[in-house]
Amino acid sequence: MAVTPLTRRLGALAPRAVASTRSASRVALWRRRLLIALLGGSLMALVAALVVALTSLQMGSRYNAIVHTGAVSVDAAQDARADILDNAGANADVLTPGAATDTARQRATARYASYQEDLRRSWQNRSDVTQGEYAVFDAADRATTDYASAIGGMYNELAAGRTEDANKAFLDAYNILNQRLLPALGGLESVKVEYMESAYASTSSTMHRDAIAVVIASAALLALIAAGYLLTRRMHHLVTIELMAAAVLAVIVGGYTALQLSRADTQAKVLVHDAYGMVAGARDTAAIVSQENMLESMAVFDPAGATQHFADFDNYDLQMQQGLCGFSGCVKTPFTSGGDSINSAVVAAALDGQDRFGLAHTPLVANVHFPGEAKSLEAARAQYVNFLQTDASMRTQVAAGNTQAAAATNAGASQTQFTATVVALDLARGSARTVYNSIWRSVTTAAVIATVLALADVAVAGLIAVGLWRRRQELFIANVR
């Protein structure tokens, strides 16, 4: 066939058409890749946002469960036990000849008002149906009503001048206290302590697992952002500002959340064992001293039963010393050398006592971690030794039938040393409470911040979509879209 100018022109255009078709096909391929990266990155960003939000909410929820659902009720039960014991002791003083009756009555009224507030806190914080918390609280409430009725009868009889009937009414109240009310309050405390231990055990493992989940989600998101960036680099774009911003936000959100979850994991032990262990232990020990103080008042009020009352005192003294430093007689040895740290020999002896006697909780001197605790425990020890010495004098006075002198000692030196012991224990409790509150507030604040930051991962999804879509639109040849 003859070659004409037209056929030569068409022959020259054919390679160009093939090249154009190949270019269009290549562009279409890259546009599809960019679209896949856009969809995958945006979807992963939304998944990461969901993971961050859920884990952050759970972090706050777990800590609130330990603090609000658990610790608040334990505090209320312990405070209630100490307050009702102080009330009973003061009522015994009201009936004791030679005692400061008006002062004792005022103290009884004040302590019962505090007890009612303690019971109200416990009532408002009931939550554990399966462990019988509601039933135990109802038992405590009924016992309180009966105790208050008996005490009211005591004051009515006293006002009518019937001292013997008043004494009998008080002994009825005392029996209700020992047989029904104190066991019920102990039950409330036990239920919530078990709840706290369970919540702590699951919190630590959950926070660790959640931190790993956030790291994995954030790493996957960054990998997809990096893939999108590499695609744009192949298009000879050095920087795509939206992708850079997305990467920075993803690192901030994922890093902050994972760090706070890891911190919540490690701080859970400090919160529950180191800090709240001292808070609850010091309050429990103070409540035991309140029982001893009440038994002294009972011995003075009821000389015929003094032998049994003082025997009960000795039993509580053993519990107090075991809770404070591990074994009977440990209060005779100073806890510190004048500084704010417990002597290592005292700690070793306390831990040995815990092992030998199978104590449920670590003695307070072996659980000192924060400033001020050691000094406060040493002050409590010194005051308690004075309290025991005064108790010995009171026993001699009661045994000699010198009720008036015993009543004066009980209302004077003994009450002063009892109060000083409790105040010192409360100072140790306050030192630990400060740390406890600080951990709780910082973790719950971090949980709120991380939850808000989850919205930044939603913004990351938008940035990825905008950046890659813009680059995709720049790839355009003929009708390839």
C-alpha positions in Angstrom: 0.0 0.0 0.0 1.3 3.4 -0.9 2.4 5.6 2.0 0.7 8.9 2.0 1.2 11.9 4.2 -1.9 11.1 6.2 -0.8 7.5 7.0 2.6 8.8 8.0 0.9 11.3 10.4 -1.4 8.6 11.9 1.6 6.3 12.3 3.4 9.0 14.2 0.4 9.6 16.5 -0.1 5.9 17.4 2.8 5.7 20.0 1.6 8.9 21.6 -1.9 7.5 21.9 -0.5 4.3 23.5 1.7 6.4 25.9 -1.3 8.5 26.8 -3.4 5.4 27.5 -0.7 4.0 29.7 -0.3 7.3 31.6 -4.1 7.5 32.1 -4.1 3.9 33.5 -1.2 4.7 35.8 -2.9 7.8 37.1 -6.1 5.9 37.7 -4.1 3.3 39.7 -2.5 6.0 41.9 -5.9 7.7 42.4 -7.3 4.4 43.6 -4.4 4.0 45.9 -4.9 7.4 47.4 -8.6 6.8 47.8 -7.9 3.5 49.6 -5.3 5.2 51.9 -7.9 8.0 52.5 -10.6 5.6 53.5 -8.4 3.3 55.5 -6.7 6.2 57.4 -9.9 8.0 58.1 -11.6 4.8 59.3 -8.6 3.9 61.5 -8.6 7.4 63.0 -12.3 7.0 64.0 -11.4 3.5 65.5 -8.5 5.1 67.4 -10.9 7.8 68.7 -13.3 5.2 69.9 -10.6 3.2 71.6 -9.2 6.4 73.4 -12.7 7.5 74.5 -13.7 4.1 75.9 -10.4 3.4 77.7 -10.4 6.9 79.1 -14.0 6.6 80.4 -13.2 3.3 81.9 -10.1 4.7 83.6 -12.2 7.4 85.3 -15.0 4.9 86.1 -12.6 2.4 87.7 -11.0 4.9 90.0 -14.4 6.4 90.9 -15.6 2.9 91.8 -12.6 2.4 94.2 -12.9 5.9 95.8 -16.7 6.7 95.8 -18.3 3.2 95.9 -15.6 1.6 98.1 -13.5 3.9 100.2 -16.3 6.3 101.1 -18.3 3.5 102.6 -15.3 2.1 104.5 -14.7 5.5 105.9 -18.3 5.9 107.0 -18.4 2.5 108.7 -15.1 3.1 110.6 -16.2 6.6 111.6 -19.5 5.3 112.7 -17.9 2.6 114.9 -15.7 5.1 116.6 -18.4 7.7 117.1 -21.0 5.3 118.6 -18.3 3.9 120.9 -17.5 7.4 122.1 -21.2 8.0 122.6 -21.6 4.9 124.7 -18.5 5.8 126.8 -19.8 9.3 127.4 -23.3 8.0 128.3 -21.6 5.7 130.9 -19.8 8.7 132.3 -23.2 10.5 132.6 -24.3 7.8 135.0 -21.0 7.5 136.9 -21.1 9.2 140.4 -18.4 11.9 140.6 -18.0 12.2 136.8 -18.4 15.5 135.0 -22.0 14.8 134.0 -22.7 17.9 131.9 -19.5 17.6 129.9 -20.1 13.9 129.3 -23.7 14.6 128.2 -22.5 17.2 125.7 -19.9 14.8 124.4 -22.5 12.1 124.0 -24.8 14.3 122.1 -22.0 15.5 119.8 -20.8 12.0 119.1 -24.2 10.7 118.3 -24.8 13.5 115.9 -21.6 12.5 114.1 -22.7 8.9 114.1 -25.9 9.8 112.4 -24.0 11.6 109.7 -21.7 8.6 109.3 -24.8 6.3 108.9 -26.3 8.8 106.3 -23.1 8.6 104.2 -23.2 4.8 104.3 -26.9 4.8 103.4 -26.3 7.1 100.4 -23.5 4.9 99.1 -25.2 1.4 99.1 -24.5 -0.4 95.9 -23.4 -4.1 96.5 -26.6 -6.1 96.5 -24.9 -9.4 95.8 -22.7 -9.2 98.9 -25.6 -8.4 101.2 -24.7 -4.8 101.8 -28.4 -3.7 101.9 -29.2 -6.4 104.5 -26.3 -5.5 106.7 -27.2 -1.8 106.5 -30.8 -2.6 107.5 -29.5 -4.6 110.5 -27.3 -1.6 111.5 -30.3 0.8 111.1 -32.6 -1.4 113.2 -29.9 -1.8 115.9 -29.4 2.0 115.9 -33.1 2.6 116.4 -33.2 0.2 119.3 -29.9 1.6 120.8 -31.2 5.1 120.6 -34.5 4.1 122.2 -32.7 2.5 125.1 -30.5 5.6 125.6 -33.6 7.8 125.4 -35.2 5.6 128.1 -32.0 6.0 130.2 -32.3 9.8 130.1 -36.0 9.7 130.8 -35.4 7.6 133.9 -32.5 9.8 134.9 -34.7 12.9 134.6 -37.3 11.2 136.8 -34.7 10.5 139.5 -34.8 6.7 139.0 -31.1 6.0 138.8 -31.3 2.2 139.0 -33.7 2.1 136.1 -31.5 4.5 134.2 -28.5 2.2 134.7 -30.6 -0.8 133.6 -31.7 1.0 130.4 -28.1 1.9 129.7 -27.0 -1.7 130.1 -29.7 -2.7 127.6 -28.3 -0.2 125.2 -24.8 -1.5 125.8 -25.9 -5.0 125.0 -27.6 -3.9 121.8 -24.3 -2.1 120.9 -22.1 -5.1 121.4 -24.4 -7.8 120.1 -26.0 -6.1 117.2 -24.8 -2.7 116.2 -21.0 -3.2 116.2 -21.2 -6.5 114.3 -23.4 -4.8 111.7 -21.0 -1.9 111.3 -18.2 -4.3 110.9 -20.2 -6.1 108.2 -20.6 -2.9 106.3 -16.9 -2.3 106.5 -16.0 -5.8 105.4 -18.3 -5.7 102.4 -16.8 -2.6 101.0 -13.2 -3.7 101.8 -13.8 -6.8 99.7 -15.3 -4.6 97.0 -12.3 -2.3 97.0 -9.8 -5.2 96.8 -11.8 -6.8 93.9 -12.0 -3.4 92.1 -8.3 -2.8 92.6 -7.3 -6.3 91.2 -9.4 -5.9 88.1 -8.4 -2.2 87.6 -4.7 -2.9 87.4 -5.0 -5.6 84.7 -7.7 -3.5 82.8 -5.5 -0.4 82.7 -2.5 -2.4 81.4 -4.6 -4.0 78.7 -6.2 -0.7 77.7 -2.8 1.0 77.4 -1.7 -1.7 75.0 -4.9 -1.3 73.0 -4.3 2.5 72.7 -0.7 1.9 71.6 -1.8 -0.6 68.9 -4.6 1.6 67.6 -2.3 4.7 67.5 0.5 2.7 65.8 -1.9 1.4 63.2 -3.2 4.9 62.6 0.4 6.3 62.2 1.2 3.5 59.8 -1.7 4.4 57.5 -0.8 8.1 57.7 2.8 7.2 56.7 1.5 5.1 53.8 -0.5 8.1 52.6 2.5 10.3 52.9 4.6 7.9 50.9 2.1 8.0 48.1 2.2 11.8 48.0 6.0 11.6 48.0 5.9 9.5 44.9 3.9 12.3 43.4 7.0 14.5 44.2 5.2 16.4 47.1 7.7 17.0 49.9 5.1 18.1 52.4 1.3 17.6 52.7 0.5 19.8 55.7 -2.8 18.0 56.5 -0.9 14.7 56.9 1.8 16.3 59.0 -0.8 17.8 61.4 -2.7 14.4 61.5 0.5 12.6 62.5 1.3 15.1 65.2 -2.2 14.9 66.7 -2.2 11.1 66.6 1.1 11.0 68.5 -0.2 13.5 71.1 -3.5 11.7 71.7 -2.1 8.2 71.7 1.0 9.0 73.7 -0.9 11.0 76.3 -3.6 8.4 76.7 -1.3 5.4 76.9 0.9 7.2 79.4 -2.0 8.1 81.6 -3.4 4.5 81.5 0.0 3.1 82.4 0.3 5.6 85.2 -3.2 4.7 86.4 -2.1 1.0 86.5 0.9 1.7 88.7 -0.8 4.3 90.8 -3.7 2.0 91.7 -1.3 0.1 94.0 -0.2 3.3 95.7 -3.8 4.5 96.0 -5.2 1.3 97.5 -2.4 -0.2 99.5 0.1 2.5 100.3 -2.2 5.5 100.8 -5.6 4.0 101.7 -3.9 1.2 103.7 -2.7 3.9 106.1 -6.0 5.9 105.9 -8.1 2.9 106.8 -5.6 1.3 109.2 -5.1 4.5 111.2 -8.9 5.0 111.5 -9.4 1.4 112.5 -6.7 1.6 115.1 -8.3 4.8 116.5 -11.6 3.0 116.7 -10.0 0.3 118.7 -8.7 2.9 121.1 -12.2 4.3 121.3 -13.4 0.8 122.4 -10.8 0.8 125.1 -11.8 4.2 126.3 -15.4 3.1 126.4 -14.5 0.0 128.4 -12.8 2.2 131.0 -16.0 4.2 131.4 -17.9 1.0 131.7 -15.6 -0.3 134.4 -16.1 2.9 136.4 -19.8 2.8 135.9 -20.1 -0.9 136.6 -17.5 -1.8 139.2 -19.1 -5.3 139.7 -18.3 -6.1 136.1 -14.9 -4.3 136.1 -12.9 -7.5 135.8 -14.6 -8.4 132.5 -14.5 -4.9 131.2 -10.7 -4.6 131.8 -10.2 -8.1 130.3 -12.0 -6.9 127.2 -9.8 -3.8 127.3 -6.7 -6.1 127.3 -8.0 -7.9 124.2 -8.5 -4.6 122.4 -5.0 -3.5 123.6 -3.5 -6.5 121.8 -5.5 -5.7 118.6 -4.4 -2.1 118.8 -0.7 -2.9 119.2 -0.7 -5.5 116.5 -2.4 -3.1 114.1 0.1 -0.3 115.1 3.4 -2.2 115.3 2.8 -5.9 115.0 2.8 -7.5 118.5 2.0 -7.0 122.1 4.6 -4.8 123.9 5.9 -3.2 120.6 4.7 0.3 121.8 7.5 0.2 124.4 10.1 0.8 121.7 10.3 4.2 120.0 9.4 4.0 116.3 11.8 6.8 115.2 15.1 8.3 116.2 13.7 11.8 116.1 13.3 12.1 112.3 10.4 11.3 109.9 11.3 7.7 109.2 10.5 4.5 111.0 13.6 2.6 112.3 14.4 -0.4 110.2 14.5 -2.7 113.2 10.9 -1.6 114.1 9.7 -2.3 110.6 11.4 -5.8 110.6 9.9 -6.6 114.0 6.4 -5.5 112.8 6.6 -7.6 109.6 7.8 -10.6 111.7 4.8 -10.1 114.0 2.5 -10.0 111.0 3.9 -13.4 109.8 3.9 -15.0 113.2 0.4 -14.0 114.2 -1.2 -14.2 110.7 -2.3 -10.5 110.8 -4.8 -9.7 108.0 -3.2 -6.2 107.4 0.3 -4.9 107.4 1.1 -3.0 110.7 1.0 0.7 110.3 4.7 1.2 111.0 5.5 -1.1 108.1 3.3 0.9 105.7 4.9 4.3 106.0 5.5 5.9 102.6 4.7 9.6 102.8 6.0 12.7 104.8 4.6 13.2 108.2 3.4 9.6 108.8 6.3 8.4 110.8 6.3 11.4 113.2 2.5 11.1 113.7 2.8 7.3 114.5 5.6 8.0 117.0 3.4 10.6 118.6 0.5 8.2 118.8 2.8 5.6 120.3 4.0 7.9 123.1 0.4 9.1 123.9 -0.9 5.5 123.9 1.8 4.5 126.4 0.7 7.3 128.7 -2.9 6.1 128.1 -2.0 2.6 129.3 -0.2 3.9 132.3 -3.2 5.9 133.3 -5.4 2.8 132.7 -3.2 0.9 135.2 -3.8 3.6 137.8 -7.5 3.6 137.2 -7.6 -0.2 137.7 -6.0 0.2 141.0 -8.6 2.8 142.0 -11.5 0.7 140.8 -10.1 -2.4 142.6 -9.8 -0.3 145.8 -13.5 0.8 145.5 -12.4 4.4 145.0 -15.0 5.1 142.3 -14.9 8.9 142.6 -11.1 8.9 142.0 -11.4 6.5 139.1 -14.1 8.7 137.6 -11.9 11.8 137.9 -9.0 9.9 136.3 -11.2 8.7 133.5 -12.6 12.1 132.8 -9.2 13.8 133.2 -5.8 12.3 132.3 -7.2 9.2 130.6 -9.6 11.2 128.4 -6.8 13.7 127.5 -4.3 10.9 126.5 -7.0 9.0 124.6 -7.8 12.2 122.6 -4.1 12.9 122.0 -3.6 9.3 120.7 -6.6 9.6 118.3 -5.4 13.0 117.1 -1.9 11.7 116.3 -3.4 8.7 114.4 -5.6 11.1 112.5 -2.6 13.2 111.6 -1.0 10.0 110.0 -4.3 9.3 108.3 -4.4 12.9 107.0 -0.9 12.6 105.5 -1.9 9.5 103.6 -5.3 11.0 102.7 -3.5 14.0 101.0 -1.6 11.6 98.7 -4.7 9.5 98.2 -6.8 12.5 97.1 -4.0 13.8 94.9 -3.8 10.5 93.0 -7.5 10.2 92.6 -7.9 13.8 91.4 -5.0 13.6 88.9 -6.1 10.3 87.4 -9.8 11.4 87.0 -8.6 14.7 85.6 -6.4 12.8 83.1 -9.3 10.6 82.2 -11.5 13.7 81.3 -8.6 15.2 79.3 -8.0 12.0 77.4 -11.8 11.6 76.7 -11.8 15.1 75.2 -8.6 14.4 73.2 -10.5 11.5 71.5 -12.1 14.3 69.5 -8.7 15.1 68.2 -8.6 11.7 66.5 -11.8 12.5 64.9 -10.1 15.6 63.5 -7.3 13.4 62.4 -9.8 11.5 60.2 -10.8 14.8 58.7 -7.2 15.9 58.1 -6.3 12.6 56.4 -9.4 12.8 54.2 -8.8 16.5 53.2 -5.0 16.0 52.5 -5.2 12.9 50.5 -8.3 14.0 48.6 -6.5 17.2 47.6 -3.5 15.3 46.3 -5.8 12.9 44.5 -7.6 15.8 42.7 -4.2 17.0 41.5 -3.9 13.7 39.5 -6.0 14.5 36.4 -5.6 13.5 32.8 -8.4 13.8 30.3 -11.4 12.1 31.8 -9.6 10.0 34.4 -11.2 10.9 37.7 
